[in-house]
Amino acid sequence: MSENDIELIKSMIITKRELDNANQNFEHASGDLIDYYAYQMKADKAKLDYLIKEIKQKEISLSIIEDLKLRIV
């Protein structure tokens, strides 16, 4: 696996974590922060969709992703 593949997987894991955080913050937001977190979730979702598409095209296995996920956390 190349260094680029590893970076792609790391980006996906980090983006998923950011999306989860934005979802949690949205639930407790008020005022202008509601719009901010809504846009943040939309941006994170679009980025995550792109990264997943790239990973699928490279045919990276789920076991490799899970292994890296455990190392990052």
C-alpha positions as CSV (number, residue, x, y, z in Angstrom):
1,M,0.0,0.0,0.0
2,S,1.4,3.4,-0.9
3,E,1.8,6.4,1.3
4,N,-0.9,8.2,-0.7
5,D,-3.4,5.3,0.1
6,I,-2.6,5.6,3.8
7,E,-3.1,9.3,3.7
8,L,-6.4,8.8,1.9
9,I,-7.6,6.4,4.6
10,K,-6.5,8.7,7.4
11,S,-8.3,11.6,5.8
12,M,-11.5,9.5,5.6
13,I,-11.2,8.6,9.3
14,I,-10.6,12.1,10.4
15,T,-13.4,13.5,8.2
16,K,-15.8,10.9,9.6
17,R,-14.8,12.0,13.1
18,E,-15.3,15.7,12.2
19,L,-18.8,14.9,10.7
20,D,-19.7,13.1,13.9
21,N,-18.6,16.1,16.0
22,A,-20.5,18.6,13.8
23,N,-23.6,16.4,14.2
24,Q,-23.3,16.5,18.0
25,N,-22.6,20.2,18.1
26,F,-25.6,20.8,15.8
27,E,-27.9,19.1,18.3
28,H,-26.9,21.6,21.0
29,A,-26.5,24.7,18.8
30,S,-28.7,27.8,18.8
31,G,-28.9,30.9,16.8
32,D,-26.4,31.4,14.0
33,L,-24.5,28.3,15.1
34,I,-27.3,26.2,13.7
35,D,-26.5,27.4,10.2
36,Y,-22.7,27.0,10.8
37,Y,-23.0,23.4,11.8
38,A,-25.5,22.6,9.1
39,Y,-23.0,23.9,6.5
40,Q,-20.2,22.0,8.2
41,M,-22.1,18.8,8.1
42,K,-22.9,19.3,4.4
43,A,-19.2,20.0,3.6
44,D,-17.9,17.0,5.7
45,K,-20.5,14.7,4.1
46,A,-19.4,15.8,0.6
47,K,-15.8,15.3,1.5
48,L,-16.5,11.9,3.0
49,D,-18.4,10.7,0.0
50,Y,-15.5,11.8,-2.3
51,L,-12.9,10.0,-0.1
52,I,-15.0,6.8,0.1
53,K,-15.4,6.8,-3.7
54,E,-11.6,7.2,-4.1
55,I,-11.0,4.3,-1.6
56,K,-13.5,2.1,-3.5
57,Q,-11.8,2.8,-6.8
58,K,-8.4,1.8,-5.4
59,E,-10.1,-1.4,-4.0
60,I,-8.6,-0.9,-0.5
61,S,-9.9,-3.6,1.8
62,L,-12.0,-2.8,4.9
63,S,-9.5,-4.7,7.1
64,I,-6.7,-2.3,6.2
65,I,-9.0,0.6,7.0
66,E,-10.0,-0.9,10.4
67,D,-6.3,-1.5,11.2
68,L,-5.4,2.1,10.5
69,K,-8.4,3.3,12.4
70,L,-7.2,1.5,15.5
71,R,-3.8,3.0,15.2
72,I,-5.1,6.5,14.8
73,V,-7.4,6.4,17.8
